[in-house]
């Protein structure tokens, strides 16, 4: 009888909570079929063709009562690599032990390994002119070249006329473990962001819109040994990095433009040998588009990231600042097959940093030109775009292996809307591989193919 009373009280309390708070549910469900060949090494002599399916269900719950909202975003997804199996290293070093149908398999036949992850979980307090957010949420700086990711933070934002100001303190991989004289990991990320906007609207008369953004990011890792490795060596005592950026977006009638420049720097203190390493980096993004009639848009994008120079000393490293969510094409600067972070290339001297892929062209940076034609209404329910990308590595590997030509990528993307909630998408990319992939003549530099078909349901 006592247990029944406890259950009844619990249900009553839950019902009261639902009555007191306004609940909103939203999310998306994605199922993809994927095929790629030569994606990892541009070498047709290796058996790296793959064909597999994956699925992801993302659920967002927002509960609002008074001035406070609680937001939780949960991902139910596949695992491309079982962390309990040491042999499951990702390609090209191994099979990954995760390619294949994990979401819809069974424990013995399909290798049924799932992940339920909390993507966001934070409180929002509306204090009138100021808004506070506490917990794990998404942050994006500029166009996402430096940062576009989720992490735990305390953030404050205020909007005054044409100005939006955001201040945040991020806490990264916190730990209270003491090892070899080190205190627990204490990695802080300080963010400032100011946006100035003007114009915008629904009618043609108020169509022009301009937005200017200024941001800074300062990362202080007081114990990288237990913090953001393996970017920082195990012998690192402390490290700090900073980034400053200027971004802009504008629309002038039928013409759009975008711009961003980021300057990165910092210092890593090595305990053995006892020396300091200076790090620096530079990103430049320049783009524009023009509407051709009412049915097409032609755009041009220029991207440049500085890379690691082969003749630099061991105390002068490059920071390649492309975040894990920035996408250039279907193949180049895109790693969305094995991660929910679409993109790669955040690295220090070629080593992985944050959510970026480990490769990142060996930390050599990228210089690319992209010409795209977007057809927003190719048919009444279908959008499409075609793009051509020419790219090269910014730096050479060595005086001997000095080829930088990555090749030319051709992309085709289309989205067919079945109704307001469901669409079918097809993404196809083909890279005519350049001489960069012919490492010392040992790699033939074969062409790369990648195709993704998906059904996307949004509610």
ZIURWO-V902905 format. One line per field, one symbol per residue. ss: DSSP state (2 for helix, 1 for strand, 0 for the rest). A space follows every 10 residues. Layout:
ss=???
This chain:
ss=0222222222 2222222222 0111111111 1111111000 0000000001 1111111111 1111100111 1111111100 0000000000 0000000000 0000000000 0001111111 1111110001 1111111111 0000000111 1111111111 0011111111 1100000010 0100001111 1111111110 0002220011 1111111111 1002220000 0000011111 1111111111 1100111111 1111111111 0000111111 1111111111 1100011111 1111100000 0000011111 1000000000 0000000000 0000011100 1100000002 2220011111 1111111110 0111111111 1110000000 0000111111 1111111000 0111111111 1110222022 2000000111 111111110
